[in-house]
Amino acid sequence: MTARKESGMNRRHFLKTTALTSGTSTFLSAASAEDSARSQPKLQIRVARPTDKLTEVTRFYCDALGLPVIGHFENHAGYTGIMLGMPDERFHLEFTHNDSGSPCPAPTKDNLLVFYMPNIQEYLDAVNRLERNGHTAVEPENPYWKAHSKTFEDPDGWRVVLYHGEAFER
């Protein structure tokens, strides 16, 4: 879907009037999802990814990026893992290591995990923390990310974008 900015149109109105389609299926717009969510339990999302560098990845996301640990497990059916959360714990990252290895293809330079940070001081603190921990910003694949963000690579080569601003205009 290609989004375009409509003058004088707020995010909610734009999302209510925009259908998201894929093939013959139509998905709920974000506004419809919001309406539906009122009658549903709180939604939680976890993004899980295998790694053979669990210690290094944990240091990157916890120590350098500053995400809190919200759970972990060891030797569960051959897996060890850690869950990292956002302040409200509704969104999680999980990294797992399998005792027999976690082979996965190398990511492209446009596989991104984007953190939108509207507060300039929090953005600068995160960038400085990453740099103090030995991580250097890299050139983004997509030039869109150059204007208000810094892109870093985690120990597995996955890209993390720290963006100063909101995900959607309000």
Backbone as a chain_set.jsonl record, in Angstrom:
{"seq": "MTARKESGMNRRHFLKTTALTSGTSTFLSAASAEDSARSQPKLQIRVARPTDKLTEVTRFYCDALGLPVIGHFENHAGYTGIMLGMPDERFHLEFTHNDSGSPCPAPTKDNLLVFYMPNIQEYLDAVNRLERNGHTAVEPENPYWKAHSKTFEDPDGWRVVLYHGEAFER", "coords": {"N": [[0.835, -1.169, 0.0], [0.59, 2.189, -0.816], [1.07, 5.036, 0.93], [-0.196, 8.334, 1.094], [0.229, 11.75, 1.897], [-2.429, 13.62, 3.033], [-3.621, 16.83, 2.937], [-4.809, 18.536, 5.79], [-6.077, 16.293, 6.771], [-6.568, 14.127, 9.385], [-4.796, 11.397, 11.009], [-6.536, 9.328, 11.9], [-8.878, 9.759, 10.392], [-7.84, 9.403, 7.82], [-7.047, 6.695, 7.908], [-9.524, 5.493, 8.347], [-10.755, 5.849, 5.919], [-9.295, 4.467, 4.115], [-8.843, 1.507, 2.439], [-7.322, -1.585, 3.104], [-5.917, -3.869, 1.092], [-5.285, -7.147, -0.203], [-4.8, -9.126, -2.808], [-7.762, -10.837, -3.165], [-8.676, -10.505, -0.638], [-9.848, -8.429, 1.99], [-8.627, -6.46, 4.556], [-9.152, -5.381, 7.966], [-9.346, -1.889, 8.47], [-7.136, 0.306, 10.289], [-8.657, 1.939, 11.973], [-11.078, 0.499, 12.143], [-10.076, -1.726, 13.391], [-9.36, -0.572, 15.813], [-11.915, 0.027, 16.828], [-12.929, -2.56, 17.053], [-11.151, -3.567, 18.916], [-11.977, -2.538, 21.319], [-13.827, -4.294, 22.344], [-12.354, -6.535, 22.72], [-9.798, -8.461, 24.434], [-6.714, -6.943, 25.626], [-4.385, -6.547, 23.066], [-1.385, -8.257, 22.415], [1.846, -8.315, 21.02], [4.461, -10.29, 19.797], [7.612, -10.475, 18.419], [9.578, -12.95, 17.222], [12.842, -14.315, 16.931], [15.398, -16.446, 15.766], [18.798, -16.964, 16.86], [22.332, -17.403, 16.723], [23.963, -16.054, 18.319], [23.243, -15.331, 20.992], [24.1, -14.138, 23.459], [25.56, -11.844, 22.575], [23.56, -10.538, 21.071], [21.692, -10.068, 23.087], [23.148, -8.255, 24.676], [23.32, -6.117, 22.832], [20.57, -5.316, 22.435], [19.657, -4.941, 25.079], [21.719, -3.683, 26.787], [22.928, -1.754, 25.035], [20.789, -0.674, 23.442], [18.802, -0.426, 25.348], [16.467, -1.85, 26.068], [14.193, -3.412, 28.327], [14.48, -6.573, 30.073], [11.905, -8.89, 30.054], [11.356, -11.481, 30.445], [12.696, -14.843, 30.466], [14.145, -17.992, 29.435], [15.623, -21.219, 29.915], [17.163, -24.049, 28.475], [14.779, -25.282, 27.443], [13.266, -27.74, 25.917], [15.523, -27.914, 24.326], [15.961, -25.271, 23.7], [17.04, -21.956, 24.471], [16.197, -18.755, 25.621], [15.301, -15.231, 25.464], [13.094, -12.628, 26.403], [12.281, -9.404, 25.487], [10.943, -6.261, 26.349], [8.694, -3.496, 25.657], [7.982, -0.39, 27.337], [5.213, -0.619, 28.137], [4.83, -3.291, 27.947], [3.329, -4.49, 25.926], [4.356, -5.047, 23.503], [6.774, -7.231, 22.332], [10.102, -8.474, 21.945], [11.631, -11.461, 21.042], [14.366, -13.534, 21.406], [15.87, -16.496, 20.439], [17.872, -19.385, 21.029], [18.843, -22.401, 19.695], [20.059, -25.468, 20.862], [21.19, -27.081, 18.892], [21.881, -25.284, 16.983], [20.954, -22.39, 15.05], [20.307, -21.975, 12.183], [19.799, -19.459, 9.871], [18.915, -17.494, 7.03], [21.035, -14.822, 5.953], [20.093, -11.5, 6.692], [18.579, -9.002, 4.521], [19.675, -5.669, 3.714], [17.504, -4.124, 4.034], [15.76, -5.252, 5.818], [14.163, -4.337, 8.557], [13.925, -3.187, 11.942], [12.104, -0.84, 13.405], [12.267, 1.85, 15.609], [10.285, 4.308, 16.733], [10.832, 7.44, 18.01], [9.637, 10.013, 19.554], [10.528, 11.854, 21.465], [13.208, 13.97, 21.692], [15.417, 13.872, 23.464], [15.356, 11.233, 24.463], [15.785, 9.883, 22.074], [18.401, 10.833, 21.365], [19.798, 9.881, 23.613], [19.546, 7.094, 23.241], [20.898, 6.723, 20.781], [23.474, 7.626, 21.545], [24.053, 5.737, 23.581], [24.183, 3.341, 22.095], [26.417, 3.964, 20.467], [28.391, 4.35, 22.451], [28.617, 1.745, 23.266], [30.036, 0.613, 21.267], [28.824, 0.414, 18.732], [28.4, 1.424, 15.45], [26.724, 3.755, 13.399], [25.165, 2.828, 10.322], [24.921, 3.14, 6.74], [21.679, 3.604, 5.531], [19.701, 1.37, 3.525], [17.402, 2.26, 2.203], [16.828, 5.517, 1.224], [14.943, 7.06, 2.532], [15.177, 6.837, 5.311], [17.285, 8.447, 6.057], [16.881, 11.187, 6.791], [15.751, 11.702, 9.455], [16.816, 9.857, 11.207], [18.908, 7.21, 12.59], [20.655, 4.354, 11.563], [21.473, 1.145, 12.696], [23.342, -1.947, 12.985], [22.549, -5.086, 14.367], [24.257, -7.75, 16.218], [23.758, -10.001, 14.579], [23.491, -8.924, 12.111], [21.069, -7.821, 11.465], [19.085, -4.99, 10.784], [18.478, -2.044, 12.71], [16.517, 0.721, 13.169], [16.609, 3.888, 14.547], [14.382, 6.299, 14.901], [13.775, 9.692, 14.94], [10.888, 10.942, 15.781], [7.306, 10.688, 15.185], [5.427, 7.725, 14.355], [3.119, 8.008, 12.867], [1.511, 10.888, 11.631], [-0.375, 12.92, 13.717]], "CA": [[0.0, 0.0, 0.0], [1.321, 3.435, -0.837], [0.356, 6.065, 1.682], [0.144, 9.69, 0.705], [-0.207, 12.716, 2.887], [-3.58, 14.413, 2.622], [-3.629, 18.044, 3.742], [-5.967, 18.727, 6.644], [-6.698, 15.02, 7.121], [-5.815, 13.52, 10.474], [-4.461, 9.984, 10.841], [-7.718, 8.493, 12.109], [-9.748, 9.9, 9.228], [-7.177, 8.78, 6.67], [-7.112, 5.252, 8.051], [-10.911, 5.054, 8.211], [-11.203, 5.915, 4.536], [-8.354, 3.735, 3.283], [-8.98, 0.052, 2.53], [-6.086, -2.336, 2.947], [-6.292, -5.073, 0.368], [-4.264, -8.048, -0.716], [-5.516, -10.077, -3.644], [-9.21, -10.673, -3.021], [-9.014, -10.334, 0.775], [-9.804, -7.081, 2.537], [-8.331, -6.489, 5.975], [-9.698, -4.266, 8.726], [-8.542, -0.684, 8.558], [-6.689, 0.505, 11.669], [-9.772, 2.489, 12.735], [-11.981, -0.611, 12.426], [-9.384, -2.552, 14.375], [-9.5, 0.124, 17.093], [-13.283, -0.18, 17.277], [-13.028, -3.967, 17.425], [-10.309, -3.812, 20.089], [-12.691, -2.156, 22.538], [-14.542, -5.454, 22.875], [-11.395, -7.632, 22.799], [-8.729, -8.282, 25.423], [-5.576, -6.176, 25.142], [-3.557, -7.247, 22.096], [0.056, -8.272, 22.62], [2.57, -8.777, 19.834], [5.847, -10.687, 20.033], [8.393, -10.823, 17.246], [10.577, -13.921, 17.681], [13.878, -14.553, 15.939], [16.503, -17.284, 16.241], [20.143, -16.409, 16.743], [23.447, -18.182, 17.266], [24.746, -15.084, 19.098], [22.293, -14.865, 21.992], [24.753, -13.229, 24.413], [25.852, -10.58, 21.903], [22.284, -9.907, 20.717], [21.127, -9.576, 24.342], [23.888, -7.035, 25.021], [22.937, -5.059, 21.89], [19.215, -4.815, 22.667], [19.471, -4.529, 26.478], [22.711, -2.717, 27.257], [23.148, -0.651, 24.106], [19.536, -0.025, 23.052], [18.101, -0.088, 26.582], [15.198, -2.543, 26.271], [14.194, -4.224, 29.547], [14.184, -8.003, 30.001], [10.62, -9.168, 30.701], [11.277, -12.917, 30.676], [13.751, -15.645, 29.847], [14.033, -19.423, 29.714], [16.847, -21.961, 29.599], [17.055, -25.488, 28.238], [13.394, -25.7, 27.249], [13.212, -28.543, 24.688], [16.691, -27.591, 23.516], [16.01, -23.835, 23.415], [17.259, -20.943, 25.487], [15.74, -17.512, 25.014], [15.064, -14.04, 26.264], [12.054, -11.752, 25.897], [12.528, -7.999, 25.788], [9.668, -5.578, 26.184], [8.543, -2.061, 25.656], [7.543, 0.021, 28.669], [3.9, -1.109, 28.523], [4.903, -4.742, 27.777], [2.396, -4.988, 24.919], [5.139, -5.446, 22.342], [7.949, -7.949, 22.806], [11.052, -9.126, 21.053], [12.131, -12.696, 21.632], [15.508, -14.117, 20.713], [16.06, -17.863, 20.906], [19.019, -20.152, 20.544], [18.635, -23.835, 19.768], [21.331, -26.152, 21.137], [21.762, -27.626, 17.656], [22.153, -24.179, 16.061], [19.79, -21.677, 14.538], [20.663, -21.436, 10.88], [18.814, -18.677, 9.146], [19.592, -16.73, 5.998], [21.458, -13.473, 6.303], [19.06, -10.532, 6.334], [18.944, -7.959, 3.564], [19.894, -4.388, 4.383], [16.218, -3.447, 4.186], [14.984, -5.889, 6.888], [14.328, -3.321, 9.597], [13.134, -3.041, 13.147], [12.114, 0.619, 13.538], [11.803, 2.421, 16.866], [9.921, 5.713, 16.587], [11.13, 8.089, 19.275], [9.277, 11.421, 19.405], [11.271, 12.683, 22.41], [14.575, 14.16, 21.181], [16.419, 13.442, 24.437], [15.367, 9.765, 24.462], [16.425, 9.498, 20.81], [19.84, 11.083, 21.485], [20.332, 8.952, 24.617], [19.643, 5.76, 22.63], [21.994, 6.771, 19.797], [24.726, 7.716, 22.301], [24.268, 4.46, 24.268], [24.657, 2.398, 21.076], [27.775, 4.349, 20.073], [29.278, 4.057, 23.588], [28.782, 0.296, 23.321], [30.828, 0.174, 20.12], [28.038, 0.246, 17.515], [28.489, 2.577, 14.557], [25.613, 3.868, 12.458], [25.452, 2.384, 8.959], [24.126, 3.779, 5.696], [20.451, 2.851, 5.275], [19.44, 0.954, 2.148], [16.362, 3.145, 1.694], [17.186, 6.882, 1.604], [13.907, 7.654, 3.384], [15.581, 6.811, 6.717], [18.413, 9.35, 6.313], [16.541, 12.519, 7.284], [15.465, 11.85, 10.884], [17.11, 8.623, 11.932], [20.203, 6.527, 12.503], [20.484, 2.919, 11.375], [22.535, 0.331, 13.277], [23.192, -3.392, 12.773], [22.756, -5.896, 15.56], [25.33, -8.717, 15.979], [23.408, -10.931, 13.508], [23.408, -8.189, 10.859], [19.74, -7.254, 11.264], [19.124, -3.531, 10.921], [17.62, -1.374, 13.675], [16.437, 2.151, 12.878], [16.116, 4.78, 15.594], [13.784, 7.394, 14.152], [13.292, 10.78, 15.789], [9.587, 11.413, 15.315], [6.154, 9.793, 15.35], [5.19, 6.797, 13.255], [2.044, 8.592, 12.077], [1.142, 12.241, 12.02], [-1.642, 12.912, 14.457]], "C": [[0.879, 1.231, 0.0], [0.494, 4.475, -0.119], [0.749, 7.421, 1.141], [-0.44, 10.633, 1.731], [-1.352, 13.537, 2.302], [-3.626, 15.644, 3.525], [-4.929, 18.147, 4.527], [-6.644, 17.434, 7.096], [-5.909, 14.403, 8.267], [-5.661, 12.027, 10.243], [-5.705, 9.102, 10.917], [-8.634, 8.553, 10.893], [-9.13, 9.215, 8.014], [-7.284, 7.272, 6.747], [-8.538, 4.734, 7.905], [-11.345, 4.998, 6.752], [-10.292, 5.165, 3.586], [-8.538, 2.246, 3.488], [-7.616, -0.577, 2.325], [-6.452, -3.635, 2.264], [-5.081, -5.856, -0.07], [-4.991, -9.111, -1.514], [-7.007, -9.818, -3.529], [-9.627, -10.46, -1.576], [-8.941, -8.87, 1.163], [-9.599, -7.197, 4.036], [-8.986, -5.3, 6.648], [-8.79, -3.065, 8.622], [-8.131, -0.538, 10.014], [-7.824, 1.053, 12.524], [-10.769, 1.393, 13.081], [-11.376, -1.528, 13.469], [-9.483, -1.913, 15.756], [-10.893, -0.096, 17.664], [-13.461, -1.612, 17.781], [-12.274, -4.247, 18.72], [-11.022, -3.454, 21.385], [-13.404, -3.342, 23.175], [-13.626, -6.662, 23.049], [-10.425, -7.399, 23.956], [-7.572, -7.512, 24.791], [-4.702, -7.046, 24.233], [-2.088, -7.15, 22.504], [0.694, -8.836, 21.362], [3.983, -9.136, 20.251], [6.46, -11.041, 18.688], [9.513, -11.723, 17.739], [11.564, -14.199, 16.561], [14.973, -15.446, 16.519], [17.84, -16.57, 16.057], [21.153, -17.421, 17.269], [24.347, -17.293, 18.113], [23.883, -14.484, 20.198], [22.917, -13.874, 22.975], [24.997, -11.867, 23.788], [24.573, -9.824, 21.548], [21.628, -9.332, 21.97], [21.831, -8.288, 24.764], [23.475, -5.862, 24.13], [21.577, -4.463, 22.266], [18.983, -4.335, 24.099], [20.426, -3.409, 26.87], [22.826, -1.511, 26.332], [21.854, 0.067, 23.731], [18.669, 0.329, 24.258], [16.758, -0.763, 26.797], [15.268, -3.404, 27.53], [13.894, -5.695, 29.255], [12.866, -8.23, 30.731], [10.417, -10.659, 30.937], [12.441, -13.622, 30.01], [13.496, -17.111, 30.189], [15.331, -20.089, 29.28], [16.514, -23.44, 29.432], [15.609, -25.979, 28.18], [13.304, -26.4, 25.896], [14.353, -28.18, 23.739], [16.845, -26.116, 23.183], [16.31, -23.032, 24.664], [16.838, -19.63, 24.852], [15.516, -16.407, 26.005], [13.968, -13.231, 25.594], [12.344, -10.341, 26.396], [11.25, -7.232, 25.505], [9.77, -4.081, 26.126], [7.992, -1.669, 27.029], [6.166, -0.496, 29.075], [3.771, -2.619, 28.352], [3.87, -5.311, 26.812], [3.127, -5.471, 23.672], [6.441, -6.054, 22.836], [8.836, -8.363, 21.645], [11.516, -10.374, 21.769], [13.278, -13.189, 20.762], [15.749, -15.486, 21.301], [17.305, -18.463, 20.288], [18.693, -21.623, 20.745], [19.993, -24.487, 19.969], [21.992, -26.693, 19.873], [22.039, -26.548, 16.616], [20.863, -23.585, 15.529], [20.092, -21.104, 13.162], [19.514, -20.64, 10.268], [19.56, -17.831, 8.124], [19.986, -15.344, 6.495], [20.371, -12.499, 5.872], [19.542, -9.605, 5.215], [19.141, -6.671, 4.344], [18.597, -3.607, 4.572], [15.264, -4.219, 5.1], [15.203, -5.031, 8.121], [13.416, -3.554, 10.794], [13.226, -1.551, 13.466], [11.529, 1.017, 14.886], [11.546, 3.903, 16.632], [10.044, 6.374, 17.946], [10.83, 9.581, 19.147], [10.062, 12.36, 20.332], [12.731, 12.761, 21.984], [15.618, 13.663, 22.172], [16.503, 11.919, 24.509], [16.04, 9.229, 23.198], [17.949, 9.662, 20.912], [20.491, 10.154, 22.496], [20.525, 7.559, 24.016], [20.783, 5.704, 21.623], [23.335, 6.78, 20.523], [25.061, 6.408, 23.008], [24.785, 3.402, 23.283], [26.102, 2.699, 20.703], [28.777, 4.069, 21.195], [29.553, 2.564, 23.721], [29.446, -0.265, 22.069], [30.064, -0.039, 18.823], [28.054, 1.534, 16.708], [27.291, 2.581, 13.62], [26.072, 3.451, 11.072], [24.539, 3.13, 7.989], [22.854, 2.967, 5.453], [20.322, 2.498, 3.793], [18.453, 1.914, 1.476], [16.679, 4.571, 2.14], [16.15, 7.6, 2.463], [14.399, 7.799, 4.826], [16.695, 7.783, 7.051], [18.031, 10.621, 7.067], [16.431, 12.625, 8.804], [15.853, 10.627, 11.693], [18.562, 8.202, 11.788], [19.897, 5.043, 12.409], [21.709, 2.207, 11.935], [22.296, -1.124, 12.899], [23.419, -4.107, 14.086], [23.821, -6.955, 15.244], [25.042, -9.758, 14.895], [23.319, -10.244, 12.149], [22.026, -7.635, 10.543], [19.794, -5.767, 11.565], [18.062, -3.018, 11.892], [17.679, 0.114, 13.369], [15.902, 2.867, 14.106], [15.668, 6.043, 14.874], [13.302, 8.464, 15.122], [12.013, 11.336, 15.184], [8.523, 10.367, 15.58], [6.023, 8.886, 14.149], [4.122, 7.358, 12.313], [1.819, 10.011, 12.547], [-0.214, 12.197, 12.673], [-2.545, 14.008, 13.959]], "O": [[1.839, 1.293, 0.768], [-0.639, 4.763, -0.505], [1.903, 7.635, 0.77], [-1.466, 10.352, 2.35], [-1.242, 14.08, 1.202], [-3.667, 15.512, 4.749], [-6.01, 17.88, 4.002], [-7.688, 17.486, 7.745], [-4.706, 14.177, 8.136], [-6.324, 11.458, 9.376], [-5.894, 8.222, 10.077], [-9.111, 7.523, 10.418], [-9.824, 8.525, 7.266], [-7.585, 6.627, 5.742], [-8.739, 3.636, 7.385], [-12.204, 4.195, 6.388], [-10.49, 5.216, 2.372], [-8.401, 1.763, 4.612], [-6.847, -0.145, 1.467], [-7.224, -4.424, 2.809], [-4.0, -5.307, -0.28], [-5.728, -9.916, -0.944], [-7.465, -8.701, -3.768], [-10.809, -10.256, -1.303], [-8.054, -8.15, 0.704], [-10.31, -7.943, 4.71], [-9.337, -4.321, 5.989], [-7.569, -3.212, 8.682], [-8.709, -1.185, 10.887], [-7.949, 0.673, 13.688], [-11.263, 1.355, 14.208], [-12.082, -2.048, 14.333], [-9.666, -2.61, 16.754], [-11.039, -0.375, 18.855], [-14.077, -1.836, 18.823], [-12.706, -5.069, 19.528], [-10.705, -4.007, 22.439], [-13.567, -3.396, 24.394], [-14.086, -7.717, 23.486], [-10.252, -6.266, 24.405], [-7.463, -7.437, 23.567], [-4.328, -8.158, 24.606], [-1.612, -6.083, 22.89], [0.142, -9.73, 20.721], [4.633, -8.38, 20.973], [5.892, -11.815, 17.917], [10.313, -11.314, 18.58], [11.186, -14.306, 15.394], [15.425, -15.224, 17.642], [17.982, -15.69, 15.208], [20.844, -18.207, 18.165], [25.394, -17.744, 18.578], [23.799, -13.263, 20.325], [22.297, -12.858, 23.288], [24.682, -10.842, 24.393], [24.509, -8.605, 21.707], [21.072, -8.234, 21.929], [21.173, -7.33, 25.169], [23.3, -4.744, 24.615], [21.447, -3.246, 22.4], [18.194, -3.415, 24.316], [19.994, -2.317, 27.241], [22.822, -0.371, 26.796], [21.823, 1.297, 23.705], [17.887, 1.278, 24.201], [15.972, -0.303, 27.626], [16.283, -4.055, 27.779], [13.159, -6.022, 28.323], [12.711, -7.822, 31.882], [9.431, -11.065, 31.552], [13.088, -13.08, 29.114], [12.738, -17.429, 31.104], [16.04, -19.597, 28.403], [15.691, -23.997, 30.159], [15.266, -26.984, 28.803], [13.269, -25.746, 24.854], [14.182, -28.143, 22.52], [17.766, -25.743, 22.457], [15.89, -23.382, 25.767], [17.092, -19.407, 23.668], [15.537, -16.612, 27.218], [13.909, -13.151, 24.367], [12.615, -10.125, 27.577], [10.551, -7.519, 24.534], [10.781, -3.482, 26.49], [7.58, -2.537, 27.798], [5.958, -0.79, 30.252], [2.697, -3.171, 28.592], [3.566, -6.502, 26.874], [2.567, -6.225, 22.876], [7.133, -5.462, 23.664], [8.376, -8.57, 20.522], [11.766, -10.346, 22.974], [13.166, -13.251, 19.538], [15.825, -15.637, 22.52], [17.728, -18.102, 19.189], [18.311, -22.039, 21.839], [20.969, -24.106, 19.323], [23.218, -26.756, 19.793], [22.395, -26.865, 15.481], [19.81, -24.223, 15.563], [20.132, -19.886, 12.99], [18.388, -21.129, 10.172], [20.724, -17.49, 8.336], [19.326, -14.776, 7.365], [19.79, -12.655, 4.798], [20.742, -9.444, 4.992], [18.8, -6.605, 5.524], [18.593, -2.548, 5.199], [14.08, -3.889, 5.163], [16.304, -4.998, 8.671], [12.297, -4.049, 10.667], [14.31, -1.05, 13.766], [10.439, 0.581, 15.259], [12.474, 4.666, 16.363], [9.437, 5.928, 18.92], [11.679, 10.339, 18.679], [10.24, 13.536, 20.011], [13.417, 11.74, 21.921], [16.619, 13.08, 21.755], [17.598, 11.366, 24.605], [16.773, 8.241, 23.248], [18.698, 8.741, 20.584], [21.607, 9.684, 22.277], [21.548, 6.917, 24.253], [21.553, 4.744, 21.611], [24.239, 6.027, 20.161], [26.223, 6.003, 23.037], [25.712, 2.657, 23.599], [26.925, 1.787, 20.631], [29.886, 3.605, 20.931], [30.6, 2.164, 24.23], [29.423, -1.473, 21.835], [30.612, -0.624, 17.889], [27.755, 2.607, 17.231], [26.89, 1.535, 13.109], [27.218, 3.686, 10.688], [23.511, 3.681, 8.385], [22.934, 1.765, 5.196], [20.78, 3.239, 2.924], [18.647, 2.323, 0.331], [16.791, 4.813, 3.342], [16.448, 8.636, 3.056], [14.072, 8.781, 5.493], [17.03, 7.938, 8.225], [18.801, 11.083, 7.909], [16.976, 13.563, 9.386], [15.281, 10.381, 12.755], [19.325, 8.749, 10.992], [19.0, 4.536, 13.083], [22.843, 2.614, 11.681], [21.181, -1.499, 12.534], [24.348, -3.791, 14.829], [24.252, -7.047, 14.094], [25.975, -10.343, 14.345], [23.095, -10.909, 11.137], [21.821, -7.047, 9.481], [20.474, -5.34, 12.498], [16.921, -3.479, 11.901], [18.76, 0.701, 13.316], [14.859, 2.494, 14.643], [16.485, 6.766, 14.305], [12.512, 8.18, 16.022], [12.04, 12.093, 14.214], [8.8, 9.3, 16.127], [6.456, 9.232, 13.05], [4.217, 7.194, 11.097], [1.925, 10.299, 13.739], [-1.109, 11.491, 12.207], [-3.66, 14.163, 14.458]]}, "num_chains": 1, "name": "protein.A"}
